[in-house]
C-alpha cells in the first residue's frame, strides 16, 4: 500500500500542547476542563477512555469534537480507529497493540492525522514513519503517574526524529511546566500532558503557561528546523 502523505501545511502545524484527557471524570467535568485547556491555548486534544461504554464514548467524543471546532483545535481518539471514523475526529493515536498503522493510514486517508507510540524505540519510530505516521510519540520522558511502569525514554530520540526522519515528535510521560523546556529544546514538536494540565487548580492558566513555552522556543528555532 502506498503511503498517503500529509499535506505540508498540515504537518507544519503539528506543534503545541497536546491535551490528553484523564480517565474517570464525569462527562460534564471533562468537557469543562477541556474547554479551559482550549481557552488556554491547547492545540490538540486526545480523547482517552478505557471504560468500554461505547455509547458514552461516542457521545463524549462528539461533544469534544464540537469544542475543538470552536477553538480551532484538533481532536484525536486514543487507540480506537472505529470510533475516530464514526465521529469524524481529526485522527487517531495507536499504541503498539492497538491496530495496524497501515490499516489506519488507509482508512484515515491523507487529511486526518495518525500518531504512533514509539516508547524508547527509534527503529519502531522509523517503521511507523515509513507506514505514514504523521507524528511519533516518545516516552515516558519522566516518571508518570498515569503509567508508572512505562519505560523511560531519552530526549535524544526526538532530536534524531527531527534530524533523520523529519517527522514531528511528541514527548509524553510525566511532563510538567517545570520540566518541559528541555524537551522542546531537544526537538519535541508536541507535548502530551495529562496530570499536570487537568489536575491544575486553573486549567486555562496552566495551558497558557505551556503555550508561552512554545512561543519562547519558537523564537529560538532556526528557520531550517521547521517542517
PyMOL CGO cylinders between C-alpha atoms (Angstrom):
from pymol import cmd
from pymol.cgo import CYLINDER

trace = [
    CYLINDER, 0.00, 0.00, 0.00, 1.32, 3.43, -0.92, 0.3, 1, 1, 1, 1, 1, 1,
    CYLINDER, 1.32, 3.43, -0.92, 1.76, 5.86, 1.95, 0.3, 1, 1, 1, 1, 1, 1,
    CYLINDER, 1.76, 5.86, 1.95, -0.59, 8.83, 1.69, 0.3, 1, 1, 1, 1, 1, 1,
    CYLINDER, -0.59, 8.83, 1.69, 1.46, 11.92, 2.55, 0.3, 1, 1, 1, 1, 1, 1,
    CYLINDER, 1.46, 11.92, 2.55, 0.06, 14.53, 4.88, 0.3, 1, 1, 1, 1, 1, 1,
    CYLINDER, 0.06, 14.53, 4.88, -0.22, 17.94, 3.19, 0.3, 1, 1, 1, 1, 1, 1,
    CYLINDER, -0.22, 17.94, 3.19, 2.78, 20.14, 4.03, 0.3, 1, 1, 1, 1, 1, 1,
    CYLINDER, 2.78, 20.14, 4.03, 0.63, 22.87, 5.54, 0.3, 1, 1, 1, 1, 1, 1,
    CYLINDER, 0.63, 22.87, 5.54, -0.92, 20.38, 7.97, 0.3, 1, 1, 1, 1, 1, 1,
    CYLINDER, -0.92, 20.38, 7.97, 2.38, 18.82, 9.00, 0.3, 1, 1, 1, 1, 1, 1,
    CYLINDER, 2.38, 18.82, 9.00, 3.87, 22.27, 9.61, 0.3, 1, 1, 1, 1, 1, 1,
    CYLINDER, 3.87, 22.27, 9.61, 1.08, 22.95, 12.10, 0.3, 1, 1, 1, 1, 1, 1,
    CYLINDER, 1.08, 22.95, 12.10, 1.80, 19.86, 14.23, 0.3, 1, 1, 1, 1, 1, 1,
    CYLINDER, 1.80, 19.86, 14.23, 3.15, 21.81, 17.14, 0.3, 1, 1, 1, 1, 1, 1,
    CYLINDER, 3.15, 21.81, 17.14, 1.77, 22.76, 20.52, 0.3, 1, 1, 1, 1, 1, 1,
    CYLINDER, 1.77, 22.76, 20.52, 0.20, 21.47, 23.70, 0.3, 1, 1, 1, 1, 1, 1,
    CYLINDER, 0.20, 21.47, 23.70, -1.43, 18.07, 23.23, 0.3, 1, 1, 1, 1, 1, 1,
    CYLINDER, -1.43, 18.07, 23.23, -4.02, 17.64, 25.99, 0.3, 1, 1, 1, 1, 1, 1,
    CYLINDER, -4.02, 17.64, 25.99, -4.77, 14.01, 26.76, 0.3, 1, 1, 1, 1, 1, 1,
    CYLINDER, -4.77, 14.01, 26.76, -7.98, 13.50, 28.68, 0.3, 1, 1, 1, 1, 1, 1,
    CYLINDER, -7.98, 13.50, 28.68, -7.87, 11.75, 32.06, 0.3, 1, 1, 1, 1, 1, 1,
    CYLINDER, -7.87, 11.75, 32.06, -9.99, 8.73, 32.92, 0.3, 1, 1, 1, 1, 1, 1,
    CYLINDER, -9.99, 8.73, 32.92, -12.79, 8.60, 35.49, 0.3, 1, 1, 1, 1, 1, 1,
    CYLINDER, -12.79, 8.60, 35.49, -14.19, 12.11, 35.10, 0.3, 1, 1, 1, 1, 1, 1,
    CYLINDER, -14.19, 12.11, 35.10, -17.89, 12.76, 34.67, 0.3, 1, 1, 1, 1, 1, 1,
    CYLINDER, -17.89, 12.76, 34.67, -18.65, 13.98, 31.16, 0.3, 1, 1, 1, 1, 1, 1,
    CYLINDER, -18.65, 13.98, 31.16, -19.63, 17.48, 32.26, 0.3, 1, 1, 1, 1, 1, 1,
    CYLINDER, -19.63, 17.48, 32.26, -16.45, 17.87, 34.34, 0.3, 1, 1, 1, 1, 1, 1,
    CYLINDER, -16.45, 17.87, 34.34, -14.30, 16.57, 31.50, 0.3, 1, 1, 1, 1, 1, 1,
    CYLINDER, -14.30, 16.57, 31.50, -15.85, 18.96, 28.99, 0.3, 1, 1, 1, 1, 1, 1,
    CYLINDER, -15.85, 18.96, 28.99, -15.41, 21.91, 31.33, 0.3, 1, 1, 1, 1, 1, 1,
    CYLINDER, -15.41, 21.91, 31.33, -11.73, 21.11, 31.82, 0.3, 1, 1, 1, 1, 1, 1,
    CYLINDER, -11.73, 21.11, 31.82, -11.10, 20.53, 28.13, 0.3, 1, 1, 1, 1, 1, 1,
    CYLINDER, -11.10, 20.53, 28.13, -12.79, 23.85, 27.35, 0.3, 1, 1, 1, 1, 1, 1,
    CYLINDER, -12.79, 23.85, 27.35, -10.44, 25.53, 29.83, 0.3, 1, 1, 1, 1, 1, 1,
    CYLINDER, -10.44, 25.53, 29.83, -7.41, 23.84, 28.24, 0.3, 1, 1, 1, 1, 1, 1,
    CYLINDER, -7.41, 23.84, 28.24, -8.51, 25.06, 24.82, 0.3, 1, 1, 1, 1, 1, 1,
    CYLINDER, -8.51, 25.06, 24.82, -9.07, 28.56, 26.15, 0.3, 1, 1, 1, 1, 1, 1,
    CYLINDER, -9.07, 28.56, 26.15, -5.51, 28.49, 27.42, 0.3, 1, 1, 1, 1, 1, 1,
    CYLINDER, -5.51, 28.49, 27.42, -4.12, 27.52, 24.03, 0.3, 1, 1, 1, 1, 1, 1,
    CYLINDER, -4.12, 27.52, 24.03, -4.10, 23.72, 23.72, 0.3, 1, 1, 1, 1, 1, 1,
    CYLINDER, -4.10, 23.72, 23.72, -3.77, 22.88, 20.03, 0.3, 1, 1, 1, 1, 1, 1,
    CYLINDER, -3.77, 22.88, 20.03, -4.72, 19.20, 20.18, 0.3, 1, 1, 1, 1, 1, 1,
    CYLINDER, -4.72, 19.20, 20.18, -6.94, 17.04, 22.36, 0.3, 1, 1, 1, 1, 1, 1,
    CYLINDER, -6.94, 17.04, 22.36, -6.69, 13.27, 22.58, 0.3, 1, 1, 1, 1, 1, 1,
    CYLINDER, -6.69, 13.27, 22.58, -9.75, 11.52, 23.93, 0.3, 1, 1, 1, 1, 1, 1,
    CYLINDER, -9.75, 11.52, 23.93, -8.58, 8.59, 26.04, 0.3, 1, 1, 1, 1, 1, 1,
    CYLINDER, -8.58, 8.59, 26.04, -11.23, 6.41, 27.65, 0.3, 1, 1, 1, 1, 1, 1,
    CYLINDER, -11.23, 6.41, 27.65, -10.68, 2.78, 28.61, 0.3, 1, 1, 1, 1, 1, 1,
    CYLINDER, -10.68, 2.78, 28.61, -14.12, 2.37, 30.18, 0.3, 1, 1, 1, 1, 1, 1,
    CYLINDER, -14.12, 2.37, 30.18, -15.71, 0.27, 27.44, 0.3, 1, 1, 1, 1, 1, 1,
    CYLINDER, -15.71, 0.27, 27.44, -19.11, 2.05, 27.28, 0.3, 1, 1, 1, 1, 1, 1,
    CYLINDER, -19.11, 2.05, 27.28, -19.25, 2.64, 23.54, 0.3, 1, 1, 1, 1, 1, 1,
    CYLINDER, -19.25, 2.64, 23.54, -22.40, 4.76, 23.59, 0.3, 1, 1, 1, 1, 1, 1,
    CYLINDER, -22.40, 4.76, 23.59, -20.98, 7.11, 26.20, 0.3, 1, 1, 1, 1, 1, 1,
    CYLINDER, -20.98, 7.11, 26.20, -17.63, 7.23, 24.42, 0.3, 1, 1, 1, 1, 1, 1,
    CYLINDER, -17.63, 7.23, 24.42, -19.28, 8.26, 21.15, 0.3, 1, 1, 1, 1, 1, 1,
    CYLINDER, -19.28, 8.26, 21.15, -21.36, 10.95, 22.86, 0.3, 1, 1, 1, 1, 1, 1,
    CYLINDER, -21.36, 10.95, 22.86, -18.34, 12.35, 24.69, 0.3, 1, 1, 1, 1, 1, 1,
    CYLINDER, -18.34, 12.35, 24.69, -16.16, 12.24, 21.57, 0.3, 1, 1, 1, 1, 1, 1,
    CYLINDER, -16.16, 12.24, 21.57, -18.74, 14.20, 19.57, 0.3, 1, 1, 1, 1, 1, 1,
    CYLINDER, -18.74, 14.20, 19.57, -19.01, 16.80, 22.33, 0.3, 1, 1, 1, 1, 1, 1,
    CYLINDER, -19.01, 16.80, 22.33, -15.22, 17.11, 22.46, 0.3, 1, 1, 1, 1, 1, 1,
    CYLINDER, -15.22, 17.11, 22.46, -15.04, 17.47, 18.70, 0.3, 1, 1, 1, 1, 1, 1,
    CYLINDER, -15.04, 17.47, 18.70, -17.57, 20.30, 18.81, 0.3, 1, 1, 1, 1, 1, 1,
    CYLINDER, -17.57, 20.30, 18.81, -15.46, 22.04, 21.47, 0.3, 1, 1, 1, 1, 1, 1,
    CYLINDER, -15.46, 22.04, 21.47, -12.30, 21.63, 19.41, 0.3, 1, 1, 1, 1, 1, 1,
    CYLINDER, -12.30, 21.63, 19.41, -14.04, 23.10, 16.38, 0.3, 1, 1, 1, 1, 1, 1,
    CYLINDER, -14.04, 23.10, 16.38, -14.96, 26.19, 18.42, 0.3, 1, 1, 1, 1, 1, 1,
    CYLINDER, -14.96, 26.19, 18.42, -11.32, 26.82, 19.28, 0.3, 1, 1, 1, 1, 1, 1,
    CYLINDER, -11.32, 26.82, 19.28, -9.66, 25.75, 16.04, 0.3, 1, 1, 1, 1, 1, 1,
    CYLINDER, -9.66, 25.75, 16.04, -8.06, 22.73, 17.71, 0.3, 1, 1, 1, 1, 1, 1,
    CYLINDER, -8.06, 22.73, 17.71, -7.98, 19.12, 16.55, 0.3, 1, 1, 1, 1, 1, 1,
    CYLINDER, -7.98, 19.12, 16.55, -9.37, 16.02, 18.24, 0.3, 1, 1, 1, 1, 1, 1,
    CYLINDER, -9.37, 16.02, 18.24, -7.70, 12.63, 18.05, 0.3, 1, 1, 1, 1, 1, 1,
    CYLINDER, -7.70, 12.63, 18.05, -9.00, 9.39, 19.51, 0.3, 1, 1, 1, 1, 1, 1,
    CYLINDER, -9.00, 9.39, 19.51, -6.76, 7.10, 21.52, 0.3, 1, 1, 1, 1, 1, 1,
    CYLINDER, -6.76, 7.10, 21.52, -6.48, 3.51, 20.35, 0.3, 1, 1, 1, 1, 1, 1,
    CYLINDER, -6.48, 3.51, 20.35, -9.87, 3.32, 18.59, 0.3, 1, 1, 1, 1, 1, 1,
    CYLINDER, -9.87, 3.32, 18.59, -9.89, 3.79, 14.84, 0.3, 1, 1, 1, 1, 1, 1,
    CYLINDER, -9.89, 3.79, 14.84, -13.55, 2.81, 14.52, 0.3, 1, 1, 1, 1, 1, 1,
    CYLINDER, -13.55, 2.81, 14.52, -14.63, 5.50, 16.99, 0.3, 1, 1, 1, 1, 1, 1,
    CYLINDER, -14.63, 5.50, 16.99, -12.47, 8.12, 15.29, 0.3, 1, 1, 1, 1, 1, 1,
    CYLINDER, -12.47, 8.12, 15.29, -14.08, 7.36, 11.94, 0.3, 1, 1, 1, 1, 1, 1,
    CYLINDER, -14.08, 7.36, 11.94, -17.59, 7.17, 13.38, 0.3, 1, 1, 1, 1, 1, 1,
    CYLINDER, -17.59, 7.17, 13.38, -17.50, 10.62, 14.97, 0.3, 1, 1, 1, 1, 1, 1,
    CYLINDER, -17.50, 10.62, 14.97, -15.43, 12.32, 12.27, 0.3, 1, 1, 1, 1, 1, 1,
    CYLINDER, -15.43, 12.32, 12.27, -12.46, 13.04, 14.53, 0.3, 1, 1, 1, 1, 1, 1,
    CYLINDER, -12.46, 13.04, 14.53, -9.30, 14.61, 13.15, 0.3, 1, 1, 1, 1, 1, 1,
    CYLINDER, -9.30, 14.61, 13.15, -7.27, 11.46, 13.66, 0.3, 1, 1, 1, 1, 1, 1,
    CYLINDER, -7.27, 11.46, 13.66, -6.28, 8.54, 15.83, 0.3, 1, 1, 1, 1, 1, 1,
    CYLINDER, -6.28, 8.54, 15.83, -3.33, 7.63, 18.01, 0.3, 1, 1, 1, 1, 1, 1,
    CYLINDER, -3.33, 7.63, 18.01, -2.25, 3.99, 18.15, 0.3, 1, 1, 1, 1, 1, 1,
    CYLINDER, -2.25, 3.99, 18.15, -0.04, 2.14, 20.60, 0.3, 1, 1, 1, 1, 1, 1,
    CYLINDER, -0.04, 2.14, 20.60, 1.93, -0.97, 19.77, 0.3, 1, 1, 1, 1, 1, 1,
    CYLINDER, 1.93, -0.97, 19.77, -1.00, -3.35, 20.33, 0.3, 1, 1, 1, 1, 1, 1,
    CYLINDER, -1.00, -3.35, 20.33, -3.88, -1.16, 19.18, 0.3, 1, 1, 1, 1, 1, 1,
    CYLINDER, -3.88, -1.16, 19.18, -4.11, -1.95, 15.49, 0.3, 1, 1, 1, 1, 1, 1,
    CYLINDER, -4.11, -1.95, 15.49, -2.03, -1.81, 12.35, 0.3, 1, 1, 1, 1, 1, 1,
    CYLINDER, -2.03, -1.81, 12.35, -0.70, 1.55, 11.30, 0.3, 1, 1, 1, 1, 1, 1,
    CYLINDER, -0.70, 1.55, 11.30, -1.03, 0.69, 7.62, 0.3, 1, 1, 1, 1, 1, 1,
    CYLINDER, -1.03, 0.69, 7.62, -4.72, -0.15, 8.05, 0.3, 1, 1, 1, 1, 1, 1,
    CYLINDER, -4.72, -0.15, 8.05, -5.33, 3.07, 9.96, 0.3, 1, 1, 1, 1, 1, 1,
    CYLINDER, -5.33, 3.07, 9.96, -3.45, 5.15, 7.39, 0.3, 1, 1, 1, 1, 1, 1,
    CYLINDER, -3.45, 5.15, 7.39, -5.55, 3.77, 4.57, 0.3, 1, 1, 1, 1, 1, 1,
    CYLINDER, -5.55, 3.77, 4.57, -8.80, 4.32, 6.47, 0.3, 1, 1, 1, 1, 1, 1,
    CYLINDER, -8.80, 4.32, 6.47, -7.92, 7.86, 7.52, 0.3, 1, 1, 1, 1, 1, 1,
    CYLINDER, -7.92, 7.86, 7.52, -6.83, 8.98, 4.09, 0.3, 1, 1, 1, 1, 1, 1,
    CYLINDER, -6.83, 8.98, 4.09, -4.48, 11.90, 3.68, 0.3, 1, 1, 1, 1, 1, 1,
    CYLINDER, -4.48, 11.90, 3.68, -6.38, 14.62, 5.53, 0.3, 1, 1, 1, 1, 1, 1,
    CYLINDER, -6.38, 14.62, 5.53, -6.59, 13.14, 9.03, 0.3, 1, 1, 1, 1, 1, 1,
    CYLINDER, -6.59, 13.14, 9.03, -3.81, 12.51, 11.49, 0.3, 1, 1, 1, 1, 1, 1,
    CYLINDER, -3.81, 12.51, 11.49, -2.17, 9.26, 12.52, 0.3, 1, 1, 1, 1, 1, 1,
    CYLINDER, -2.17, 9.26, 12.52, 0.01, 9.20, 15.62, 0.3, 1, 1, 1, 1, 1, 1,
    CYLINDER, 0.01, 9.20, 15.62, 2.12, 6.27, 16.78, 0.3, 1, 1, 1, 1, 1, 1,
    CYLINDER, 2.12, 6.27, 16.78, 3.58, 5.38, 20.17, 0.3, 1, 1, 1, 1, 1, 1,
    CYLINDER, 3.58, 5.38, 20.17, 7.27, 4.57, 19.82, 0.3, 1, 1, 1, 1, 1, 1,
    CYLINDER, 7.27, 4.57, 19.82, 8.24, 4.39, 23.51, 0.3, 1, 1, 1, 1, 1, 1,
    CYLINDER, 8.24, 4.39, 23.51, 12.07, 4.30, 23.65, 0.3, 1, 1, 1, 1, 1, 1,
    CYLINDER, 12.07, 4.30, 23.65, 12.49, 2.52, 20.31, 0.3, 1, 1, 1, 1, 1, 1,
    CYLINDER, 12.49, 2.52, 20.31, 13.85, 4.54, 17.40, 0.3, 1, 1, 1, 1, 1, 1,
    CYLINDER, 13.85, 4.54, 17.40, 13.55, 1.64, 14.97, 0.3, 1, 1, 1, 1, 1, 1,
    CYLINDER, 13.55, 1.64, 14.97, 9.84, 1.43, 15.80, 0.3, 1, 1, 1, 1, 1, 1,
    CYLINDER, 9.84, 1.43, 15.80, 9.69, 5.13, 15.01, 0.3, 1, 1, 1, 1, 1, 1,
    CYLINDER, 9.69, 5.13, 15.01, 11.45, 4.61, 11.70, 0.3, 1, 1, 1, 1, 1, 1,
    CYLINDER, 11.45, 4.61, 11.70, 8.98, 1.87, 10.74, 0.3, 1, 1, 1, 1, 1, 1,
    CYLINDER, 8.98, 1.87, 10.74, 5.99, 3.96, 11.81, 0.3, 1, 1, 1, 1, 1, 1,
    CYLINDER, 5.99, 3.96, 11.81, 7.19, 6.88, 9.71, 0.3, 1, 1, 1, 1, 1, 1,
    CYLINDER, 7.19, 6.88, 9.71, 7.52, 4.60, 6.71, 0.3, 1, 1, 1, 1, 1, 1,
    CYLINDER, 7.52, 4.60, 6.71, 3.91, 3.47, 7.21, 0.3, 1, 1, 1, 1, 1, 1,
    CYLINDER, 3.91, 3.47, 7.21, 2.65, 7.03, 7.16, 0.3, 1, 1, 1, 1, 1, 1,
    CYLINDER, 2.65, 7.03, 7.16, 2.51, 8.15, 10.79, 0.3, 1, 1, 1, 1, 1, 1,
    CYLINDER, 2.51, 8.15, 10.79, 2.19, 11.93, 10.97, 0.3, 1, 1, 1, 1, 1, 1,
    CYLINDER, 2.19, 11.93, 10.97, 3.86, 12.25, 14.37, 0.3, 1, 1, 1, 1, 1, 1,
    CYLINDER, 3.86, 12.25, 14.37, 5.87, 9.91, 16.56, 0.3, 1, 1, 1, 1, 1, 1,
    CYLINDER, 5.87, 9.91, 16.56, 5.45, 9.82, 20.35, 0.3, 1, 1, 1, 1, 1, 1,
    CYLINDER, 5.45, 9.82, 20.35, 8.38, 9.03, 22.64, 0.3, 1, 1, 1, 1, 1, 1,
    CYLINDER, 8.38, 9.03, 22.64, 8.20, 8.42, 26.37, 0.3, 1, 1, 1, 1, 1, 1,
    CYLINDER, 8.20, 8.42, 26.37, 7.87, 8.25, 29.22, 0.3, 1, 1, 1, 1, 1, 1,
    CYLINDER, 7.87, 8.25, 29.22, 10.21, 11.21, 29.46, 0.3, 1, 1, 1, 1, 1, 1,
    CYLINDER, 10.21, 11.21, 29.46, 9.75, 11.43, 33.24, 0.3, 1, 1, 1, 1, 1, 1,
    CYLINDER, 9.75, 11.43, 33.24, 8.10, 9.20, 35.85, 0.3, 1, 1, 1, 1, 1, 1,
    CYLINDER, 8.10, 9.20, 35.85, 4.41, 9.09, 35.04, 0.3, 1, 1, 1, 1, 1, 1,
    CYLINDER, 4.41, 9.09, 35.04, 1.53, 8.76, 37.49, 0.3, 1, 1, 1, 1, 1, 1,
    CYLINDER, 1.53, 8.76, 37.49, -0.73, 7.64, 34.64, 0.3, 1, 1, 1, 1, 1, 1,
    CYLINDER, -0.73, 7.64, 34.64, 1.61, 4.80, 33.58, 0.3, 1, 1, 1, 1, 1, 1,
    CYLINDER, 1.61, 4.80, 33.58, 4.04, 4.26, 36.47, 0.3, 1, 1, 1, 1, 1, 1,
    CYLINDER, 4.04, 4.26, 36.47, 5.63, 1.19, 34.83, 0.3, 1, 1, 1, 1, 1, 1,
    CYLINDER, 5.63, 1.19, 34.83, 6.24, 2.88, 31.49, 0.3, 1, 1, 1, 1, 1, 1,
    CYLINDER, 6.24, 2.88, 31.49, 9.73, 2.55, 30.05, 0.3, 1, 1, 1, 1, 1, 1,
    CYLINDER, 9.73, 2.55, 30.05, 11.82, 5.72, 30.24, 0.3, 1, 1, 1, 1, 1, 1,
    CYLINDER, 11.82, 5.72, 30.24, 12.93, 7.34, 27.01, 0.3, 1, 1, 1, 1, 1, 1,
    CYLINDER, 12.93, 7.34, 27.01, 15.72, 9.76, 26.21, 0.3, 1, 1, 1, 1, 1, 1,
    CYLINDER, 15.72, 9.76, 26.21, 15.04, 13.25, 24.80, 0.3, 1, 1, 1, 1, 1, 1,
    CYLINDER, 15.04, 13.25, 24.80, 17.74, 12.47, 22.23, 0.3, 1, 1, 1, 1, 1, 1,
    CYLINDER, 17.74, 12.47, 22.23, 15.18, 10.31, 20.42, 0.3, 1, 1, 1, 1, 1, 1,
    CYLINDER, 15.18, 10.31, 20.42, 13.30, 13.46, 19.47, 0.3, 1, 1, 1, 1, 1, 1,
    CYLINDER, 13.30, 13.46, 19.47, 16.47, 15.09, 18.24, 0.3, 1, 1, 1, 1, 1, 1,
    CYLINDER, 16.47, 15.09, 18.24, 17.08, 12.06, 16.00, 0.3, 1, 1, 1, 1, 1, 1,
    CYLINDER, 17.08, 12.06, 16.00, 13.47, 12.08, 14.87, 0.3, 1, 1, 1, 1, 1, 1,
    CYLINDER, 13.47, 12.08, 14.87, 13.78, 15.64, 13.64, 0.3, 1, 1, 1, 1, 1, 1,
    CYLINDER, 13.78, 15.64, 13.64, 17.17, 15.10, 12.01, 0.3, 1, 1, 1, 1, 1, 1,
    CYLINDER, 17.17, 15.10, 12.01, 16.77, 11.64, 10.48, 0.3, 1, 1, 1, 1, 1, 1,
    CYLINDER, 16.77, 11.64, 10.48, 13.05, 11.14, 9.89, 0.3, 1, 1, 1, 1, 1, 1,
    CYLINDER, 13.05, 11.14, 9.89, 11.82, 14.72, 9.53, 0.3, 1, 1, 1, 1, 1, 1,
    CYLINDER, 11.82, 14.72, 9.53, 8.55, 13.75, 11.21, 0.3, 1, 1, 1, 1, 1, 1,
    CYLINDER, 8.55, 13.75, 11.21, 7.15, 15.74, 14.14, 0.3, 1, 1, 1, 1, 1, 1,
    CYLINDER, 7.15, 15.74, 14.14, 8.00, 14.29, 17.54, 0.3, 1, 1, 1, 1, 1, 1,
    CYLINDER, 8.00, 14.29, 17.54, 5.72, 14.15, 20.56, 0.3, 1, 1, 1, 1, 1, 1,
    CYLINDER, 5.72, 14.15, 20.56, 7.05, 13.93, 24.11, 0.3, 1, 1, 1, 1, 1, 1,
    CYLINDER, 7.05, 13.93, 24.11, 4.88, 12.17, 26.68, 0.3, 1, 1, 1, 1, 1, 1,
    CYLINDER, 4.88, 12.17, 26.68, 5.11, 10.96, 30.25, 0.3, 1, 1, 1, 1, 1, 1,
    CYLINDER, 5.11, 10.96, 30.25, 5.42, 12.95, 33.46, 0.3, 1, 1, 1, 1, 1, 1,
    CYLINDER, 5.42, 12.95, 33.46, 5.68, 16.30, 31.68, 0.3, 1, 1, 1, 1, 1, 1,
    CYLINDER, 5.68, 16.30, 31.68, 5.19, 19.46, 33.70, 0.3, 1, 1, 1, 1, 1, 1,
    CYLINDER, 5.19, 19.46, 33.70, 5.61, 23.16, 33.01, 0.3, 1, 1, 1, 1, 1, 1,
    CYLINDER, 5.61, 23.16, 33.01, 8.82, 22.99, 35.05, 0.3, 1, 1, 1, 1, 1, 1,
    CYLINDER, 8.82, 22.99, 35.05, 10.48, 20.19, 33.06, 0.3, 1, 1, 1, 1, 1, 1,
    CYLINDER, 10.48, 20.19, 33.06, 9.09, 20.88, 29.57, 0.3, 1, 1, 1, 1, 1, 1,
    CYLINDER, 9.09, 20.88, 29.57, 11.58, 23.43, 28.21, 0.3, 1, 1, 1, 1, 1, 1,
    CYLINDER, 11.58, 23.43, 28.21, 14.47, 20.93, 27.75, 0.3, 1, 1, 1, 1, 1, 1,
    CYLINDER, 14.47, 20.93, 27.75, 12.12, 18.65, 25.79, 0.3, 1, 1, 1, 1, 1, 1,
    CYLINDER, 12.12, 18.65, 25.79, 11.29, 21.47, 23.40, 0.3, 1, 1, 1, 1, 1, 1,
    CYLINDER, 11.29, 21.47, 23.40, 14.98, 22.28, 23.07, 0.3, 1, 1, 1, 1, 1, 1,
    CYLINDER, 14.98, 22.28, 23.07, 15.65, 18.60, 22.25, 0.3, 1, 1, 1, 1, 1, 1,
    CYLINDER, 15.65, 18.60, 22.25, 13.21, 18.74, 19.35, 0.3, 1, 1, 1, 1, 1, 1,
    CYLINDER, 13.21, 18.74, 19.35, 9.72, 17.99, 20.69, 0.3, 1, 1, 1, 1, 1, 1,
    CYLINDER, 9.72, 17.99, 20.69, 7.01, 19.50, 18.49, 0.3, 1, 1, 1, 1, 1, 1,
    CYLINDER, 7.01, 19.50, 18.49, 4.17, 18.30, 20.71, 0.3, 1, 1, 1, 1, 1, 1,
    CYLINDER, 4.17, 18.30, 20.71, 3.97, 17.99, 24.50, 0.3, 1, 1, 1, 1, 1, 1,
    CYLINDER, 3.97, 17.99, 24.50, 1.38, 15.41, 25.54, 0.3, 1, 1, 1, 1, 1, 1,
    CYLINDER, 1.38, 15.41, 25.54, 0.17, 16.22, 29.05, 0.3, 1, 1, 1, 1, 1, 1,
    CYLINDER, 0.17, 16.22, 29.05, -2.47, 14.72, 31.32, 0.3, 1, 1, 1, 1, 1, 1,
    CYLINDER, -2.47, 14.72, 31.32, -1.99, 15.23, 35.05, 0.3, 1, 1, 1, 1, 1, 1,
    CYLINDER, -1.99, 15.23, 35.05, -0.06, 18.49, 35.12, 0.3, 1, 1, 1, 1, 1, 1,
    CYLINDER, -0.06, 18.49, 35.12, -2.74, 20.06, 32.96, 0.3, 1, 1, 1, 1, 1, 1,
    CYLINDER, -2.74, 20.06, 32.96, -6.03, 18.58, 34.09, 0.3, 1, 1, 1, 1, 1, 1,
    CYLINDER, -6.03, 18.58, 34.09, -5.19, 18.42, 37.79, 0.3, 1, 1, 1, 1, 1, 1,
    CYLINDER, -5.19, 18.42, 37.79, -4.05, 22.04, 37.89, 0.3, 1, 1, 1, 1, 1, 1,
    CYLINDER, -4.05, 22.04, 37.89, -6.11, 24.41, 40.06, 0.3, 1, 1, 1, 1, 1, 1,
    CYLINDER, -6.11, 24.41, 40.06, -6.58, 26.63, 36.99, 0.3, 1, 1, 1, 1, 1, 1,
    CYLINDER, -6.58, 26.63, 36.99, -6.51, 24.54, 33.81, 0.3, 1, 1, 1, 1, 1, 1,
    CYLINDER, -6.51, 24.54, 33.81, -6.66, 27.51, 31.45, 0.3, 1, 1, 1, 1, 1, 1,
    CYLINDER, -6.66, 27.51, 31.45, -3.72, 29.22, 33.14, 0.3, 1, 1, 1, 1, 1, 1,
    CYLINDER, -3.72, 29.22, 33.14, -1.68, 26.03, 33.07, 0.3, 1, 1, 1, 1, 1, 1,
    CYLINDER, -1.68, 26.03, 33.07, -2.39, 25.56, 29.37, 0.3, 1, 1, 1, 1, 1, 1,
    CYLINDER, -2.39, 25.56, 29.37, -1.40, 29.18, 28.78, 0.3, 1, 1, 1, 1, 1, 1,
    CYLINDER, -1.40, 29.18, 28.78, 1.91, 28.54, 30.55, 0.3, 1, 1, 1, 1, 1, 1,
    CYLINDER, 1.91, 28.54, 30.55, 2.65, 25.73, 28.11, 0.3, 1, 1, 1, 1, 1, 1,
    CYLINDER, 2.65, 25.73, 28.11, 1.62, 27.96, 25.21, 0.3, 1, 1, 1, 1, 1, 1,
    CYLINDER, 1.62, 27.96, 25.21, 4.14, 30.52, 26.39, 0.3, 1, 1, 1, 1, 1, 1,
    CYLINDER, 4.14, 30.52, 26.39, 6.88, 27.87, 26.45, 0.3, 1, 1, 1, 1, 1, 1,
    CYLINDER, 6.88, 27.87, 26.45, 6.17, 27.06, 22.81, 0.3, 1, 1, 1, 1, 1, 1,
    CYLINDER, 6.17, 27.06, 22.81, 6.24, 30.74, 21.92, 0.3, 1, 1, 1, 1, 1, 1,
    CYLINDER, 6.24, 30.74, 21.92, 9.60, 31.17, 23.62, 0.3, 1, 1, 1, 1, 1, 1,
    CYLINDER, 9.60, 31.17, 23.62, 11.03, 28.07, 21.98, 0.3, 1, 1, 1, 1, 1, 1,
    CYLINDER, 11.03, 28.07, 21.98, 9.83, 29.13, 18.54, 0.3, 1, 1, 1, 1, 1, 1,
    CYLINDER, 9.83, 29.13, 18.54, 11.89, 32.30, 18.78, 0.3, 1, 1, 1, 1, 1, 1,
    CYLINDER, 11.89, 32.30, 18.78, 14.99, 30.18, 19.37, 0.3, 1, 1, 1, 1, 1, 1,
    CYLINDER, 14.99, 30.18, 19.37, 14.42, 27.73, 16.49, 0.3, 1, 1, 1, 1, 1, 1,
    CYLINDER, 14.42, 27.73, 16.49, 16.42, 28.20, 13.28, 0.3, 1, 1, 1, 1, 1, 1,
    CYLINDER, 16.42, 28.20, 13.28, 14.06, 28.55, 10.32, 0.3, 1, 1, 1, 1, 1, 1,
    CYLINDER, 14.06, 28.55, 10.32, 15.51, 25.40, 8.73, 0.3, 1, 1, 1, 1, 1, 1,
    CYLINDER, 15.51, 25.40, 8.73, 14.32, 23.20, 11.58, 0.3, 1, 1, 1, 1, 1, 1,
    CYLINDER, 14.32, 23.20, 11.58, 10.60, 23.75, 10.95, 0.3, 1, 1, 1, 1, 1, 1,
    CYLINDER, 10.60, 23.75, 10.95, 8.64, 21.21, 8.93, 0.3, 1, 1, 1, 1, 1, 1,
]
cmd.load_cgo(trace, "trace")
